[in-house]
Amino acid sequence: MTHLQIAADADMWQQVQVGRPLPFNIRDADRTLLLATGQLITSEAQLQALRDRGALTDSASARARVDEARPEQLPELWAECMDGVAAALRASEQAHFRAALDDAAEPVLALIERDPDLAIFQVLRQNPDDNVRYGVTHSVHASITTHLVAQRLRWSPGQTLTAFKAALTMNIAMVELQGRLATQVSALTPLQRATIREHPMRGVEMLQAAGIADRDWLDGVAQHHEAPDGSGYPLRLRDIGEIASLLRRVDIYTAKLSGRSTRGALAANQAGREIFMQDPTDPMNNALVKEFGIYPPGCCVRLASGETGIVVKRGPSANTPIVASLRDASGRTLAEPVRRDSSRPGFQVVDTLLEQDLHIRISPEKLVMLACA
């Protein structure tokens, strides 16, 4: 059983609150169960005692929580996953890193498998106030995309899992820098340029130090910025592994969907078009665009009816998603979102919108329930 030493990182303890059911099992250093999922911590003194003794949590309970959760609970579980990945990546130079990474990866995989549309929704619907943690969110978004595209390419389960973990860790050597760059408006400094150029090989060194010896995983991280024409970095390779080739495409695509202080996010259909047009005959480009569709979940759209809303689920074809309509044709906010099937006459998608054009916030729980309706 893998474990994450939650006493070592405040992010995990933020999920534990006095008087609320525990989201995971808590064990002592000998793996003896101290408190089970769903039990309550009754006092601050009890909570502090657990922290002081170095309590552990196991990932099996995290997968079970995903499997047993009601649909409206899934957005909160995604938020918890981000905290778990943040804790794991910050533990990259600590002895328990490999276990922490496995624990953080397990619920992410479970959530992707439980609801792939909601997983894509995470990639599209990004919180601009969370740019400081961009390195973490980008790692999760890249791993989501990699997993789904690898499955569409019919890779084996083993290769798909390796690609997923390579995506989660490909930028491990510059996670903090990515957060700073997301809010930085000045030009890169020489030190920042050097860190960016060196991060693939530095990431490999960090993974090897943690005991990771999977050659495909390590090569994926080392080569994810290389290009077939030799123009990539750090080694200007031309012979690039299959996993690294997918990671390079995913890295570019998910970055296009993310805004920065210096530029806004691209609309999903535009980002997909740009990836596709790089090489329309490339199987990986085709698989990525087909997996996400023209209007992926999380994309803001205008319908032929004049209504505007957010895509919540992929439809039977790339251009016929299920949409949560949020405003009527006159621009008035609807009292409750309305489910629209864009394959029906009168409700076809006619345009994409930027999030700021919609000028409305809606609880993700309501959108999930519409998608499941």
N, C-alpha and C positions, 0 to 999 in steps of 0.2 A: 504494500500500500504506500503510495507516495504521500508526502505531507508538505505543508507550508508552515513554517514557524511564525505564526501570526504575532507572537510576542515581539518579534524582531522588526515589525513594520507597522506603523500607525494606520496605514490604509486599511488593513484587514480588521483592525480593532474598531474602525469607524462603523463597521457592519454590526458590531455587537453593542447593544444598548440595554441598560437596566430596564426590566419590565417588558421587553419585547422578545418574542420567540427567537431562539438561536437559528441562524440560517445554515448551520453546519454542525457536525459533531466536534466536540473539543476533547482532546486526549492529553495525557501526561507524556513525559519523555519516554516511558516504556510502552506507549500506545494503549494504555488502559483508558477506557472510556470514562470521562469525568462527567460530561453533560451531553445529552443527545440532542439532535436536531429537534427544534420545537420547544425545548425546555426554556425556562426563564432564568435569567440572572436577576436576583432579587435585590441586590444592593451594590453600591459603588465599591464597598469593601471587598465583596466577592469578586467583582470584576478586576480590581487591582491585584488581588491575590492570584488570579489566573494569569495575569500578565507577568507578575513577578516570577512565577514558577516556569515560564516558558511553555505555555500551552500550545498544542498542535491541532490542526484541523485536517481532515482527509477529503480527497477529491471525490470519492464515491458518493458522498452525501450531496455534493454539488450537482452531479449528474442526475441523481434521484430527484432533487428539487426541480430540475428542469422538466424531467419526464412527468412529474406529478402536478406541475403548476397549471393553474387555470390560464387561458389565453391572455386575460387582462393583466396577469402578473408578469408576463414575459418582458415587457419594457424595463421593469425594475431589475430583473435578473440581468439584463444586458448592462445596465448601469453598474451593477455589482461586478460583472465581468471586467469592465474597464478598470475598476479599482484593483482587482486581482492581478491583471496584467501589469498595471503600473507598479504594484508591489514586487512582482517577479522580476521585471526588467531592472528595477532599481537594486535588486539583490544580485545582479549579474556577476559581481566579484566576491560573493560570499559563498561559504562552503555548501549551503543548502540550495544554491541556485537551480540545479537541475530538477530537484524535487519541487521547488517553487514554480518553475516553468511548467512542469507536467500538471500540477494542480491548477494553474491558471488556464492552461490550454483546454482541459477537460470540459468545463462548462461552456466554453466558447463553441467547441465542436458539438456539444449536446444541443445548444441553442440553434446552431446552423441546421442541424439535422431535424430538429423539432419544427422549425418554420423558416425555410430558406428565403421566403419573401420578406419576412421581418428582418432577417440577417442583411439582405440587400438594403432594406430601409435604413439600417444603421449606417451604411456606407454613404448614402445620399443625404440623410438628415443630420447635418453636423452642427454642433453648438458653437457659434462664433466666440462665445465667452470662454471656451475651453481650449483656445489656441495655445495657451501655455503648456498644455499637455498634448500637443499635436503629435509628438513622437510616439506616444502611446496609442492614440486613436488611429494614427496612420498604420501602425503595426497590426492592430486588430482589423482594420478595414482591408488591408492587403491580405491578411490571412483568410478572411472570409471569402474574398474574391478568388484567391488562389484555390481554396478548397472546392468552391462551386465550379470553377472552370476546369480544374483537374478531373472532377467527376464527369463533366460533360465530354471531356476528351477521352473518357473511359480508361483513365489510368487505374492501376491496381490500387486497392485500399492502402497497401504499404507505401507506395510511391506518393499517393495523395496525402497521407499523413506526414511523410517526410517533407513534402512541398509546403504543407501548412505550417509546420514548425520552422522551416527555413524562412518563410514569409514573416512569421512572428518575430524572428530574431535577426533579420537581414540588416537592420539599422541599429543593432544593439549598441554599437560603439559611438553612436551620435544621437541617442534618444533625447537627451537634455538639450543638445544644440538645436535639434529640430524644433523644439518648443520655443526657443529663443528666436530662431529665424522666422517663425510664423508671425511674430509680432514686430520684427525688426524692419525698419524702413530705410536704414542706411545700407551702403554697399558692404559686401563681405570683407572681413579683415583677412590678411594673409594667413593667420592662424586658423580661422574658420575654413578657409579654402583647403588648407592642408588636412584638417580634420575630416572634411568631406571626402577628399581624395583617398585618404588612408582608411576610411571606416570599413570597407569590405574586408581587408586583410586583418585589421585590428579586431573586427568582429569574430573572425575565425579563431584568432588567438584566444579571445575571451571564452568562446565555446569549448575549445580544446582544453583550456584550463579548468573548465567545469566538468570535464570528463566525457564530453560528447565526441565520439569518434566516427560517426556515420559519415562516410565520404560524400555521399550524395547531398546530405544536409550541408556539410561544410563547403562543398563546391558551389552549391546554390547561393550561399551567402557571399563567398569570395567573388563570384562571377556575375552578380546580379546587375552590375553597371557596365558589363562588357557588351560589345555589339558585333554582329557577324562581319561587318566591314572593317573591323579593327579600330574603330574610332572611340571605343569605350575606355573605361578605366577600372582598375589601376594598371593593368598589364597589357592593355590593347590586344587582347586575345581575339582570335577569329573562331576557334573551335570551342563552342560554348555548350555546356550541358543543357539537357532538356528542362530541368527544374529552373536553372538560372534564366533560361530564355523566357519561361513563363513569368518568373518574378519580375524581370525587367519590364514586361508589358503591363503587368498588374501595378507595379510601382508608378509608372507613368500615368496610367488611367485613373487610379485612385487619387493621385496628386492633382490631376486636372479637376476633379470633383470637389476639391478643398480650396476654400478661400484663404488668402493671406492678408496681411496689412497692406501689401502693395498691389494686390489684384483680387478680383472676385472669383468665385467658383464658376466653372463652365457649366452650362446646362447639360444634363445627362445625354441628350441626343447629340449635342455637338461634340462632347467628349468621346462618345462612341464612334461618331463619324470620323473624327481625327485619327483614332486608333485604327479603325478599319481601313482608311485610305492610305495608311503607311504601307500596307501590302494586302490588298483585297483577297489574294489567293492563300494567305498564310492561315493554316488551320487554327493556331492559337488565337489570332486576331478574330477569326470568325467565331470561335467558341466563346470568347469573351463577350462579343456583341450579342450573340444569340442568347447567352445565359442571362444577361441583364435586360435585353430587349431595348427597343427604341425609347420606351418610357418606363424605366424601372421603378419599383416601389420607392417612395420618397420624393419622386419628381413632381414638381408643380406644373399643372396643365390647365388649358382652357378647352372647354368642350364646345361642340357645334351648337348646343343649346344656349351658349353664352355663359354658362356656369363656370366657375373656377374652383379648383380643389387640388388634392394630393393623391397620387397613385398609391394604393395600398396593397395591390396584389397583381402579379403578372396574369395576363389573360391567355386565351388559346393561341394567339399569334403575337408577334413582337410589337404590333401597334394597336392592340386592343386590350389594354389593362383594365382592372377594376379601380374606380376612382371614388374617393370620398369628396363629394361636392360640398364646399364650404361657403360659397357666395352664389347668389342667384344672378341672372342675366343683367340685373340692374346694379349689381355690385353690393347688394345688401347681404350682411352676414346671416346665414341660416341659423335658426335656433339650435338645431342639431345637424351634424353632418349627414348627408344622404348618400347611400350607396348607388353608384352608377356603373353599369356595364357598358363600356365604350364600344363593344361590338354591335350594340343595338342602334338602329337608325335614330338620328337626332342627338346622339350622345358621343359621336366620334371625337377623338382628340384632334384638335386643329392647331394647337400651338403649345409650346412650353413657356413657362414663366420662371423668373428668378424668385427665390423665396421672399425677398423684400417687396416684390410686386404684389404678393398675396396679402400682406399686411394683416395677418391673423395667426394666432397661436391656438393649437388644439391639443388636448391631452392625447398622448400616444395610446393610452388604454382604449379610448373611444375608437381610434383608427384601427386598432387590432381587432376589436369586436366587429367592426364593419367588414374587415377583410375575411373574417371567419363566418360571416352571415351566409 
